[in-house]
Amino acid sequence: MRNVILSLTALSLSACASDQTNSDTDLPFFGDGYRAEGDQCRRIGENDFTNQFLDDAADLVGCPEDMENLGVFITDTGAEEVGRKDGYILFSVPVR
């Protein structure tokens, strides 16, 4: 019985973790689009890799490298590229 409970707990935790990341990356994405629901870019939370890019005056945002309107996103938001990982470009987007 104890093993069954532990297995169910582990399964629940892994399901929660998959909600926060894309299946093809270790980046801790959250939300459903940056600027508007459904946008390809998404906010990124903190982990061992991303903590070096976090700033209280900016959002950390990840966009697919092959995104069609990437230039428009950069111009519209004032985004500055800070890194790349797993097919995504990481941007610091000022919020103030």
C-alpha positions in Angstrom: 0.0 0.0 0.0 2.8 2.4 0.9 4.5 1.8 -2.5 1.3 2.5 -4.3 0.9 5.9 -2.4 4.5 6.8 -3.1 4.0 6.0 -6.8 0.9 8.1 -7.1 2.6 11.0 -5.3 5.5 10.8 -7.7 3.2 10.6 -10.7 1.3 13.7 -9.5 4.5 15.7 -9.0 5.8 14.8 -12.4 2.4 15.9 -13.9 2.7 19.3 -12.1 6.3 19.7 -13.3 5.3 19.1 -16.9 2.7 21.9 -16.7 5.6 24.3 -16.0 7.9 23.3 -18.9 7.7 22.4 -22.5 8.4 18.7 -23.1 11.4 19.5 -25.3 13.2 21.8 -22.9 14.4 22.2 -19.3 13.4 25.9 -19.3 10.7 26.5 -16.6 8.1 28.2 -18.7 4.9 29.5 -17.2 1.7 31.2 -18.5 0.1 30.8 -21.9 1.9 33.3 -24.0 3.7 36.5 -23.3 1.8 39.7 -24.0 -1.3 37.8 -25.1 -2.7 34.3 -24.5 -1.5 31.9 -27.2 1.7 33.9 -28.2 4.7 31.8 -28.9 6.9 33.6 -26.4 6.3 32.7 -22.7 7.7 33.9 -19.4 10.4 31.8 -17.8 10.8 31.1 -14.1 13.9 30.4 -12.0 16.1 27.4 -12.2 19.9 26.8 -12.0 20.4 28.0 -15.6 18.0 31.0 -15.7 18.7 32.5 -12.3 21.7 34.4 -13.9 19.3 36.3 -16.2 16.5 37.2 -13.7 16.0 40.9 -12.8 13.4 42.6 -10.7 12.9 45.3 -13.3 12.4 42.9 -16.3 10.5 39.8 -17.3 12.6 36.8 -18.5 10.9 35.6 -21.7 11.7 32.7 -24.1 10.8 32.7 -27.8 11.4 29.9 -30.3 14.5 30.6 -32.4 12.5 30.1 -35.6 9.6 32.5 -34.6 8.5 34.4 -37.7 7.9 37.8 -36.1 10.8 37.8 -33.7 12.0 41.3 -34.9 8.6 42.8 -34.2 8.6 41.3 -30.7 12.0 42.8 -30.0 11.0 46.2 -31.3 7.6 46.3 -29.6 8.9 45.2 -26.2 12.5 46.6 -26.0 13.6 43.0 -25.4 17.4 42.3 -25.1 18.8 38.9 -25.8 20.5 37.4 -22.8 20.9 33.7 -23.8 19.9 30.7 -25.8 18.9 27.2 -24.8 17.1 24.2 -26.2 16.0 26.1 -29.4 14.8 29.2 -27.5 16.1 32.7 -27.3 15.9 34.2 -23.8 15.1 37.8 -23.6 15.1 40.3 -20.7 12.1 42.5 -21.3 11.9 45.7 -19.2 8.8 46.3 -17.2 9.4 49.7 -15.9 
